[in-house]
Amino acid sequence: IVPELTRWQVLGVRYIVTQRNLNDPRFQLLRQDGTKNLYELDALVRLPRAFVVQGIVPAPSQAAALNLLNDVNVRTTAVVLSPTGPLLGLDRRDDPHSFDQSVRVPEDFPSPDFPVRIVEADADSVVVDATLASPGLLVLDDVDYPGWLATVDGVPTQIFRADGIVRSVYLTSGKHEVRFWFEPPGLALGSWVSAETPILLEGLVILEVALRVLWLIGLGGWWLYRSRRNQTI
């Protein structure tokens, strides 16, 4: 559904190894090894791992989002799955063709008005510094998946699925620290169980001791009752 070049852009692909001959100026041939060719996407085509856009096109479903990617410039516009909230300051349009497609992205993309820097990147966490002259959508070319959470300046924020597969967050103007981290579904329950297990075990031990004491007291009372009854008889 999605054009091949657009897929590579969205996922941050830089190098392609293929047996095909990509006769396209946007692909620079770096090396040939038998039937295998190593290409690099031109710098004016590929996307950085994190960048800011100000145009968004809402999509009501995943299928609709993938179809809309045929008609948007992913360097300036993001297709956002079921966006909620006003997202003030963004250029939101239902028809991607209403954007001026003739506008050429400057060679210094990402724009110097929206500097973005990845401060930390691990398998389960990413920290991004972003300074925005006006509100925008920070797009990260990491795959969106249940369990990813995000904060902006320490405050929890919503993650929007952008371009059918990657993560994004809304930012107001100014300087921000955005933190993404992965927390597997069910981890919170597991952590609670792990934390509470010693307390539960301690409670069970206390309950067992209490029941034993009560049993001994009851047994002693029964023995005393039987002894007095026998003496009476």
Legacy VTK file of the C-alpha trace (Angstrom):
# vtk DataFile Version 3.0
C-alpha trace
ASCII
DATASET POLYDATA
POINTS 233 float
0.000 0.000 0.000
2.768 2.440 0.947
5.353 3.395 -1.711
8.713 1.775 -1.081
10.631 5.039 -0.810
8.107 6.391 1.687
8.480 3.247 3.811
12.243 3.733 3.893
11.864 7.390 4.795
9.401 6.748 7.618
11.559 3.992 9.126
14.770 6.009 8.866
16.470 3.725 6.351
19.805 5.038 5.050
21.451 2.055 3.334
19.895 -0.534 1.031
21.445 -3.849 -0.005
19.671 -5.296 -3.015
20.182 -7.260 -6.210
18.049 -4.722 -8.062
19.525 -1.863 -10.037
18.045 1.313 -8.580
18.454 3.644 -11.516
17.376 6.715 -9.579
19.435 9.813 -8.646
17.990 9.619 -5.129
20.021 6.427 -4.546
23.818 6.611 -4.609
25.617 3.386 -5.485
28.398 2.872 -2.945
29.583 -0.650 -3.738
28.919 -3.724 -5.847
29.689 -7.252 -4.685
28.739 -9.726 -7.389
25.014 -9.381 -7.884
24.588 -7.380 -4.674
24.482 -3.584 -4.694
24.889 -1.248 -1.739
23.007 2.038 -2.078
22.707 5.068 0.180
19.639 7.279 0.200
20.438 10.844 -0.778
20.633 13.216 2.182
17.801 15.289 0.706
15.526 12.227 0.724
16.164 10.374 3.963
14.752 11.465 7.279
16.585 11.907 10.581
15.610 9.686 13.460
13.755 12.533 15.155
12.334 15.691 13.591
9.400 18.098 13.847
6.500 18.664 11.442
3.717 21.222 11.648
1.244 19.714 9.197
-0.916 16.741 10.142
-3.572 14.723 8.344
-5.900 12.757 10.662
-6.686 9.141 9.788
-9.679 7.281 11.255
-8.057 3.844 10.922
-4.763 2.092 10.292
-5.765 1.204 6.730
-6.721 4.817 6.031
-3.392 6.025 7.418
-1.433 3.756 5.084
-3.451 4.911 2.091
-2.933 8.582 2.972
0.841 8.085 2.878
0.569 8.014 -0.905
-0.350 11.688 -0.900
1.722 13.406 1.797
5.257 14.713 2.047
6.450 12.901 5.169
9.181 15.472 5.690
6.666 18.236 6.387
3.427 16.406 7.187
2.505 13.451 9.384
-0.500 11.180 9.020
-1.791 10.800 12.582
-4.029 7.932 13.630
-7.166 9.170 15.459
-5.643 12.349 16.954
-7.384 13.578 20.101
-7.342 17.031 21.639
-7.006 20.346 19.832
-3.255 20.078 19.044
-3.182 23.876 18.893
-0.858 25.531 16.412
-0.627 22.614 13.977
-1.841 22.844 10.396
-4.494 20.136 10.463
-6.203 19.249 7.184
-8.456 16.361 6.228
-7.402 16.535 2.565
-3.644 16.015 2.059
-3.934 17.515 -1.443
-4.779 20.877 0.129
-1.153 21.239 1.209
1.048 23.082 -1.251
2.971 20.161 -2.737
5.210 22.539 -4.697
6.931 23.759 -1.541
10.444 22.354 -1.574
11.928 21.234 1.701
15.052 23.317 2.407
18.408 21.625 2.114
19.131 22.305 5.772
16.185 20.083 6.801
15.432 19.636 9.628
14.742 23.357 9.905
17.068 25.359 12.177
13.895 26.752 13.748
13.200 23.281 15.152
16.491 21.838 16.406
16.106 18.283 17.681
18.822 16.253 19.377
18.733 12.676 20.622
20.400 12.734 24.021
20.066 9.065 24.927
19.036 6.009 22.963
18.784 2.491 24.371
16.741 -0.549 23.416
13.923 0.411 25.778
14.303 4.186 26.193
14.970 7.314 24.146
15.500 10.868 25.380
15.142 13.780 22.956
15.822 17.500 23.406
13.727 19.735 21.155
13.467 23.506 20.868
10.467 24.768 18.899
9.812 28.270 17.609
6.119 27.306 17.357
4.018 24.236 18.217
4.815 21.050 16.308
4.656 17.286 16.280
7.874 15.504 17.238
8.170 12.385 15.079
10.501 9.558 16.137
11.179 6.839 13.573
10.839 4.077 16.180
7.994 1.600 15.746
4.939 2.270 17.885
4.001 -0.699 20.046
1.788 -1.263 23.125
3.807 -0.562 26.249
5.630 2.572 25.060
5.079 5.604 27.306
6.255 9.200 27.073
6.725 12.341 29.149
7.362 15.941 28.108
9.393 17.799 30.716
8.505 15.086 33.205
4.740 15.254 32.581
3.033 12.174 31.050
1.850 12.806 27.507
-0.023 10.906 24.799
1.849 9.069 22.075
0.277 9.409 18.635
0.886 6.805 15.935
2.310 8.727 12.987
2.663 7.629 9.362
1.035 4.315 10.112
3.819 2.859 12.251
6.057 5.271 14.235
5.683 7.277 17.450
5.075 10.992 17.842
4.171 13.504 20.564
2.707 16.995 20.457
4.941 19.845 21.679
4.217 23.476 22.381
6.733 26.177 21.483
9.841 26.363 23.635
12.520 23.998 24.847
11.483 20.503 25.916
12.898 17.211 27.078
10.931 14.252 25.726
11.445 10.828 27.219
10.136 7.591 25.703
10.433 4.311 27.582
9.054 0.819 27.220
7.039 -0.817 29.968
5.702 -4.233 28.883
1.954 -4.678 29.402
1.383 -6.510 32.678
4.669 -5.314 34.185
2.869 -3.041 36.657
0.813 -5.967 37.953
3.911 -8.161 38.124
5.820 -5.448 39.994
2.954 -5.074 42.463
2.800 -8.824 43.035
6.587 -8.959 43.520
6.502 -6.056 45.965
3.518 -7.376 47.913
4.538 -11.046 48.010
6.814 -10.703 51.099
4.005 -8.885 52.924
1.483 -11.540 51.913
3.816 -14.328 53.009
4.458 -12.591 56.312
0.709 -12.253 56.808
0.203 -15.955 56.080
2.888 -16.887 58.615
1.287 -14.665 61.262
-2.137 -16.122 60.464
-0.799 -19.669 60.734
0.843 -18.899 64.094
-2.360 -17.285 65.333
-4.418 -20.308 64.276
-1.984 -22.672 66.013
-2.175 -20.610 69.198
-5.960 -20.585 69.051
-5.944 -24.349 68.446
-3.691 -24.911 71.465
-5.852 -22.647 73.616
-8.951 -24.491 72.478
-7.296 -27.850 73.097
-6.206 -26.739 76.560
-9.693 -25.515 77.364
-11.232 -28.790 76.212
-8.731 -30.801 78.323
-9.429 -28.643 81.396
-13.182 -29.080 80.887
-12.821 -32.852 80.617
-10.621 -33.001 83.722
-13.076 -31.038 85.873
-15.985 -33.103 84.607
-14.225 -36.345 85.507
-13.436 -35.017 88.991
-17.078 -34.087 89.466
-18.252 -37.533 88.436
LINES 1 234
233 0 1 2 3 4 5 6 7 8 9 10 11 12 13 14 15 16 17 18 19 20 21 22 23 24 25 26 27 28 29 30 31 32 33 34 35 36 37 38 39 40 41 42 43 44 45 46 47 48 49 50 51 52 53 54 55 56 57 58 59 60 61 62 63 64 65 66 67 68 69 70 71 72 73 74 75 76 77 78 79 80 81 82 83 84 85 86 87 88 89 90 91 92 93 94 95 96 97 98 99 100 101 102 103 104 105 106 107 108 109 110 111 112 113 114 115 116 117 118 119 120 121 122 123 124 125 126 127 128 129 130 131 132 133 134 135 136 137 138 139 140 141 142 143 144 145 146 147 148 149 150 151 152 153 154 155 156 157 158 159 160 161 162 163 164 165 166 167 168 169 170 171 172 173 174 175 176 177 178 179 180 181 182 183 184 185 186 187 188 189 190 191 192 193 194 195 196 197 198 199 200 201 202 203 204 205 206 207 208 209 210 211 212 213 214 215 216 217 218 219 220 221 222 223 224 225 226 227 228 229 230 231 232
